[in-house]
């Protein structure tokens, strides 16, 4: 039997890193920053029930984060 992730256990709408990356990448395209910002490793912050995705400059410097809120 496969072990459920925190996102699956808590029934988040977004349950995988691939889904999170697609959402954030789509947003970066919308604001025309897809060519200057890369994504770090998304993680679930189960204390606040959000996904956090580091935003990294092309120089590999962390410049912020995108936060997907579970409602």
Secondary structure, DSSP 8 states (H G I E B T S, - for coil): -----HHHHTT-S--SHHHHHHHHHHHHHHTT-TTTEEE---EEETTTTEEEEEEEETTS-EEEEEEEE--
